[in-house]
Structures are given as C-alpha cells and as structure tokens.
Amino acid sequence: MHTDNIDTITPQAPIPSGFGPQTTAREALGGRDLTGKIAIVTGGYSGIGLETTRALAEAGATVIVPARTPEKARASLSGIPRVELEELDLIDPASIDAFAQRFLDSGRPLDILINNAGIMGPPQVHDARGYDNQFATNHLGHFQLTARLWPALVKSGSARVVSLSSVGIRYGSVDFDDPNFERRAYDKYQAYGQSKSANSLFAIALDRRGREHGVRAFAVHPGAVMSGLVRYMSEEELSASGGLDEEGNPPAEPLYVFKTTEQGAATSVWCAANTQLDGKGGVYCEDADISVVVPAEAPMGPGVVQWAIDPGLAERLWRLSEEMTGVKFTI
C-alpha cells in the first residue's frame, strides 16, 4: 500500500503553479526527466494529443499511441523518439480488451495514462450496444480501458491517470435516467457536455480508489484549441463559438482566447508529470494549475462547476459505468 506523501483530499483551488494559459507542454514538465517511464496517450497522433506525445517522448518517456488505423497515425508521429503505435477502437469493447491485454502481456508497468481521445458534436449515433456515441467513446471506452490497464497502473507504484474534460461541462451534467437520449430530444452539445462531465467525475472517483495504490487521477480542460475535434461543427456554429468571423476566418478579437496545440497540451502534461502535483489528485485542472470552482450560472469561461466534481455524482457515475460496460476494476 502506497501512503507516503498523500493528501487525503486535494483542495479544488489553485496551488498556484506559476504557469498560465500561454504555458507550453514542454514548459509544463517543469524540467522533469521521464527516462524509463511508460505512457499511453489515446488520440496521441493529432491535435493536442500529438503535442502531448511529443512532450512526453522528448522528455525520455516511451509513449504508446493507440489508433483505430495505426498506419494513418504513423506519418504524424514520424521523427518523435520512443513511440509505439498500437491498434485500438474506443467504441469497440473487444478492441479495448485486446489492446489492454497486449500491454499487460508485455509485463511493463504503466506510469502515465492520458485518456485524451474524443469526439464532439457529431450527429446522433448509437453504438452496437445502443449507447450514445459521444458518451460511449469519450467516457465508457476510457472507463473500460483504464479498468483493464489497472494492474499495470498499480504496478507502477506512482502512476497518474489524466482524463480530458472540457469547458463543455457547462452544457450539462450526466442524465442518469436517460444517458442515451432515448426519452429526450437529442442535443449534440448536451450529449457532449454530458460526456465531458463524465470524464471529470470519473477522475474524481478513480482518484478516491487509486490513491492508496499509488494511482492518482486528474481531470483536464485543455483550453480552446482549433483542432480536428471541431470537424462536426458547421461554419455557423464555429462563428457563434467565436472560432470564425463573418468571412470564415479566425477573428481578430475572438470570443475565446484560442491556444496553440502546444499550449493546449500543457495541462495534460502538467497533470501527467509535474512534481508540483506529487501527493495530489482528484481535481479538475486548466491553464497548468488547479481550477477554481465557479457557480453554475457563471458565464462560459475559466473555472469548474460543482456538478463536474461532486463526489456523490462521481460514485453514481461509477456504478452506472460498471452496469453499462459490464466491467469492474480489480481493486
């Protein structure tokens, strides 16, 4: 049992870290040498995932990057040292199990798991189980993946799990009575918000279970980054979000301050590796620091709302996730 240097409950308040919105992934490492560490980054071949992979690998870590089509990911990862490409489809439970088993069979510990992959705002689709595609991909797939990799995380003795959330939590919490939109009208942003709130709640519940085993978990809002995640958004929606001006170009004065991918990856890397978070976990982070809590009615912007970090809701989600996936952690 690993109980050294463990805060029972980490306050949901800035440290402060000394970092900020312009911090890059490399800077967020805080000079940490990751030689000999093993990391897995889902979606680690594009957007902020690619920059996360690059920062960890260049700091010395071996980074496993799973992709639905590894050959397509190969080109974007060329030139980055110590990267291993693997096959994984987060919407396919059998694919998740197969990937995890291959890693467990290697006998290696897992020091860093970054659940980075995700989709945003696609048309309504249900997976083979009848589950909403965004909830299944963004949350349930990562819940099952983390559960299957649990023995390797415990083997590390000081592992960190990073769950990519979003300011999209403001669109709403998890509807425990109808997570698959079977009895309510489908709204792609409500569905996205539900999945991102679930990503945050998962980190809260996972950290509570993991800390005595040396496994700490964090939820991350990377910031506003123009990436492939917005591929389902129309020009009208991008304009409304501040992503495009009337001519279809990035506006001179955007509604949000958009980050570069290097800046967008900073908080993931900070949570995965910076020693400032030793002995901490179970918190929502942004701009390479722990976020403040804001009221539900606060305008869209910095801060986390209570429903995304509520321990009671986190436990309820854990039970629902076990029921929906049929998977339990061997804790």
N, C-alpha and C positions, 0 to 999 in steps of 0.2 A: 504494500500500500504506500502511495507516494503522498505524504502530507507536509513535506517541508515547503516553507515559503508560500503557503496557500492562504489567501484571504477568503474567509467563509463566503462573504458576499462582496463583490466589487461594486462600488457606487456607480450609478449611471450618471456620471458627471465628468467633465474634462479633467485631465491629470494636473496641469496642462503639459502637452508633449513638446511644445516648442515648434511643432510643424503647423502646416496650414493648407489651404486649398491649392496653392501652387507647388507644394512638395511633390517631387517625383518618386517613382518606385525605388530607384537606386538610393535616393536620399533617405527614404523611409526605413531602409535597412539599418540605419544608424551605425554603419561600418561593420555590421555582423558578418563573420566568415561562416558560410554554410557548408564548408567542405565536409563530405561524408554524410550529409543529411539527404533524406529521400522525400520527395514531394510528389503529389499528384494534383494536377490542375485541370479540372474539367473545362472544356471550351478554351483550353490554353493555347490555341493556334490562331486566334483572331481577336481584334479589338483589345480591350484591357486584359483579357486572358493571355494574349500573346506577350504583352509587356510584363505581366506578372511572371510568366515562364522565363522570359529573358532576364529579369532582375534576379530571380532565384538561382537560375543556372549560372549566371555570370559571377554570383557570389559563392559558387562552389557546389551547389546542390545538384543532385541527379533529379531530373524532373520527368515524370511520366505524364504524357499528354494523351488522353483518350479522345477518340473522334469516331463519328459514325463511318466516315470514309477516310482512313489514315492517309491514303495516297494524296488526297486533296490537301491535307494539312501539311504534308511533307515540305512543300515549297516554301511556305511561310515560316517554317521552323529551321530552314537551312542556315547554317552558319552559327547557330546557337549551340554551345557545348553541352554535353551530358543530357541530351534529350532522348527519351524513348517514346516512340509512337505506339499506341495500342488502339484496339477497336472497342467501342462502347456506344450503345444507343440507350439514352436515359429513359426512353419511353417503352423500352422492352425489358421486362423483368429478367428474362433468361439471359439477355446480353449483359445486364448488370452483374448477375451471379457469375457468369463465365469470366468476365473481366476481373472481378474481385478474387475469384479462385486462382486465376493465373498469377495474380500478385502474391497471394498468400503462399502459393506453391514455391515462390522464389525464396521464401524464408526471410525476407527483409523486413525490418521494422518500417513503419510509416510515420515520419516526423511531422509532415505538413500535408493536410488535405484541404484544398481550396475548391469548394463547390461553386464554381464560377459560371458554368454554362446556363443559358436560359433563353426563353423566348418572350416576346412582348407583343400583345395586341393582335394575334392572328385571328382570322375568322373562327367561329365556333367549330371545334373538332373534338371528338371523344376518342380516347384510345381503345384498344381491344377490350379493355375491362369496362368501358362505358364511362371512364373518368374524364373530366375536363382536361384538355391538353396542356394548358398552362400550369394547372395545379399538379398534374401528373409529371410533367417534365421538370418544372422548376423546383418543386418540393418533394413529391413522393419518390422520384427517381434518386434524388440525393439522399433522402432518408434511408432508402434501401441500400444504396452504395455505401454509406457511412456505416450502417449496421453490419454489412458483410465484411468491411475492412476493419471492423472494431478490434479483432485480435492483433492486427499489425500496429494499430494506433497505441494500444496498451503496451505492446512490446517495446515501443519507443521509449517509454518512461517519462517523456516530456513532449508530448505531441500537441499540435494545435490544429483545430478544425475551423475554417473560415467559411461562413455562409453568406453568399452575396444577396443582399436585400436591395432596397431602393427607396427613394422618396415616394415611390408608388404605394408604399404602405398607407399613404394618406387617402387613397381611393377606397379603403375599407379593410376590415378585419376578415377573419375566416368565418364563413357562414357554415357553422357546424351542422345545421339542419339540411342544408342544400348546397354542398360544396361543388356539385357538378351541374348546377343550373338546370335541374330537372323540373323545378316548380316555379322558377322565377325567370324573368326575361334575361337573356344573355347580354351582358355588357362587357366588352373585351377589356376595358380598363378596370372595372370591378374585379374581373377574373384575374387580371394581372396583379392588382393590389392585394387580393386575397393570397395569391401565391407568394408575393414578396413579404407580406405579414407573416405567412407561414415560415418562410426562410428565417426570419428574425426569431420567431417563437421557438423554432427548432434549436437554434443556438442556445437559447436560454435553458431549455430542458436538457439538452445534451451536456452542457457545462455542469449542471447540477449532478448528473450521473457520472461524469467523467473525471471530475477534479481529484477524487480520491485515487484514481488510477493514473494520474499524471496527464490526463487529456483535458485541455481547455478549449472552449469554443467561443467564437465571436461572430456577430452579425455586422455586415459592412454595407454602407451606402457609398458607392464609388464616386458619386457626383454626376453631373450632367455631362455625358460624353456622346458626341455624334458618332455612332458605330453601327455595325450591322444589326444591332438589336432593334433599330427603328425601321427595319425593312418593310414591316406591315403597315406603317403609318402613311396616310395619304399626304399630298402637299398641303391640303387644308389643315390637317391635324398637326403637321410639322410647323406650319405658320402659327397656329393657335398656341403651340407649346413654346414658341419663340425660336424654333430651330431654323426657320426660313423667313425672309422678308417677302414683300409683295412681288418681287421679281424672281423669287425662288432661290435667292442667295442667302448665306448666313448674314443676319442683320448686324449693322454696325454697333447697335446697343441692344443686345439680346435680353429677353426676359430673365433668362438664367445665364450665369457665367459658365460657359462651356469649358470643360477641361480638355487638355490633350490626353491621349491614351496613356502616356507616361504618368501624368498626374492622376488620371482615373484609377490606375493600378496601385497607387501609393498606399491607400488604406488597407487593401488586401495584403500587401507585402508587410506593412507595419504590424498588422494583427498576426500574420504568419510567423514573423521572425524577430521583431524588435524586442530587445531585452527590457524595454520600459514596461512591457506587459507581463513579465515574469510573475507568476503567482496570481495573475488576474484572469478574468474570463466572465462569460455570461452577460456581456454588454453589447450595445449597438454603437458602432463607431462610424465616423465620417471625417474627412479632411485630416486623416492621420492623427486622430485623437478620439477620445470617448465623447459621444454626443450629449448634449443637454436634453432634458425632457421638456416638451412643449405641449400646450393644450391642444385638444382635438380640433378646435376651431381656429387655430393659428394658420396664417397664410402659408401656402406651399413654400418650403424653404428649409433651412437648417433645423436640426432637432428631430427627436423621435417621439412619437405619440405613445401613450401608455399601453394601448391595446397590442402594440407590437413587442412589448417586453414584459407583459403581465404573466407572472409565474403560473397562475391558475389556468389561464388560456393556453399556456405552453404545455401544461400537463394534459389538458383536454385534447390538444392537437396531437400529442404523442400517442394517446390511446386511439384516436381516430386514424392516425397514420399506420399504426400496427394493424388495425382492422382492415384498412383499405389495401395494404400491401401483403398482409399475411406474414409479415416479417417482424421478428423481435430481436433486440440486441441481447447478446450473450454476456450480460453484465453480472 
